[in-house]
Amino acid sequence: MATTQDPALEMQELTQKINHLNYQYYQNSVSEVSDFEFDQMLKRLEELENLYPEYKQPHSPTQRVGGTITKSFDTVYHRWPMLSLSNTYSEEELREFDKRVRKAVGDDVEYVCEQKFDGVAISLTYENGKLAQGSTRGDGTRGDNITANVRTIRDIPLQAHGKSYPDLFEVRGEVFMPLQVFEQLNAEREESGEQLLANPRNATSGTLKQQDSSVVASRKLGCFSYGFLADNTPFDTHSESLQAIQKWGFKVSDTWRKCGNIEDVLAYINEWEKRRHELPIATDGVVVKVNSYALQEELGFTAKSPRWAIAYKYAAENAATKLLGIQYQVGRTGAVTPVALLEPVSLAGTVVKRASVHNANEIQRLDLRLGDTIFVEKGGEIIPKITGVDFEQRPADSQPILYPTHCPACGTELVRTEGEAQFYCPNEKGCEPQILAKLEHFIARKAMNVDELGPKTLEQLYRAGYVRNAADLYDITFEQLVPLERMGEKSANNILASLEKSKATPYDRVLFALGIRFVGSTVAKKLAEELPDLEALRGATYEELIAINEIGDRIAQSVIAYFQDQDHIQLLERLRAAGLKFKSEKTTPEIQSDKLEGQTFVISGVFESVSREELQQLIISHGGKVVSSISKKLSYLVAGDKMGPSKLEKAEKLGIKILSEEEFLGKIK
């Protein structure tokens, strides 16, 4: 195919675009284009490089596996390179692959077909049967050492079973997030006002980059192992190795199949095109490998992929329809989110009428206009998204969509925080959808669990002028409830009883119910553990907050800002007066010794072998006392990683003895 522009310029532009997309995908877990679009760009660049080799760059993305190295983890070199697979979307190219293989090694070829799970590739190194290292693919030659995070994944054995394995071997696998876990994680992010994750693959990638392995453990990642490597492999075929590593304790998907010829391969692909939706994780194709290791060695590799394997990728399910309008929804945090209203179209077995647009940047990037014929895709994403526009079908008189400058609900001018894509309505105390969403959040099951009170009744109470904030709920009377639509005496009494019952809700759930931005249910539990009453939380400094495990800069600033608002302080006082719990009710630990009797301790920072909560329990169980502030009377400051510098400085100034984690644990042994 000839190029229609300067080939050197087109190659340069393609190289820059592919490098950018690689960086976004591997480092930021963001997929800006579909897999098909990316593959077409790469294919076009390869074609141009063959036509015009004089313009080929030495570091072209066609010569390397995508991705660069993050600085957050130690870099490790792969003993065996983690190369990418060449891929195809057509049966014809798959048959061509089979012809190339048989031409090189003869017709006696057996294949193994495996599901191509949409996750993150990892390398697992074992020495004497023990897990020695887990690393990401990175650029194929070197990756990130994520051993601590890998150890939290239950599908990965820390010690291989049996004794028939080599002294040193490597297992390759795909880490994934089950769809159910992904949906739960997104629900929690929505509750805490955070941007939703696009798909399980992005969520998996982001999880594996967490610095705190306890966060990784909470995400319940899985791993399917699919490859075995050793200097002197004891197996003749790939299928034998799969059976062996399964016996050694690795989780191998039972969806793989041995195929005698290319027709069997195509039958497998056609069968799983429909069946893959039955699986609890996302898949986007099938990997086809030559089964014999001897034949694999004979076939060898290109610069970036093995000649004995290929990935057949299913096209993402998409459909064309018309864009009828854009609806702007105002959420609990004030974020104004555009949702595309579509002419109903059948996609992946469901009728789609709405699609995600995300934000103003996306509308501009796609150049969306009302009346456009647009393409909607439902691939790895749970919610359908718009992937492009059929510009040939665009009406001649179409006009660009202008993002609103003012809130569609209350008319307040929208604001945009630097570094964020979202526009926000700042009128949190007077914007009806925000107020109602905050009230719905407050009564939700994971918050105050006022199960007899629903959104429709809340809306009636709001519009009648009875409820404007959470504290107003506890002032509702029987006389106010009974006249409401579809409300009888029994229902009114049930609502009042449910509100009364909610007063027994534990402190961490009350904290979550307040709806402080970025404080989801998990963060609320952490805050309640470390700062066991509202006064301690309200008085916590920035340094003290970020020293708490999982509390970062954004959460700390949000908590401080919340308590600087006098309306929030008044709300909290009214809720306290209503009888809500603003203090943790911890059980006193069993006394183990009097080794720390008469001694007082302040705990600050993050610890390796124990949590701060466990440290507190240890101090009390050995007769000591935990206090929150440093004074001359303090016996010890127990200092962990990332402790607040102000506490350290004050302790040193007062001559307080500072204990490391190891020194403290040594005192109670």
Secondary structure, DSSP 4 states (H G I P E B T S, - for coil): ---SS-HHHHHHHHHHHHHHHHHHHHHS----S-HHHHHHHHHHHHHHHHH-GGG--TT-GGGS-S----SSS-EEE-SS--PPPPEES-HHHHHHHHHHHHHHH-S---EEEEEEESSEEEEEEEETTEEEEEEE-TTSSEEEB-HHHHTT-TTS-SB-SSS-S-SEEEEEEEEE--HHHHHHHHHHHHHTTPPPPS-HHHHHHHHHT-S-HHHHHHTT-EEEEEEEE-TT-S-SBHHHHHHHHHHTT----TT-EEESSHHHHHHHHHHHHHHGGGSSS-EEEEEEEESBHHHHHHH-B-SSSBTTEEEEEPPPEEEEEEEEEEEEEE-TT-EEEEEEEEEEEEETTEEEEEEE--SHHHHHHHT-BTT-EEEEEESS-SS-EEEEE-GGG--TT--BPPPPSB-TTT-PBPB--TT---EE---TTT-HHHHHHHHHHHHSTTTT--TT--HHHHHHHHHTTS-SSHHHHTT--HHHHTTSTT--HHHHHHHHHHHHHHTT--HHHHHHHTT-TT--HHHHHHHHHHS-BHHHHHH--HHHHHTSTT--HHHHHHHHHHHT-HHHHHHHHHHHHHT---B--PPPPPP--STTTT-EEEEESB-SSS-HHHHHHHHHHTT-EE-SS--TT--EEEE-BT--HHHHHHHHHHT-EEE-HHHHHHHH-
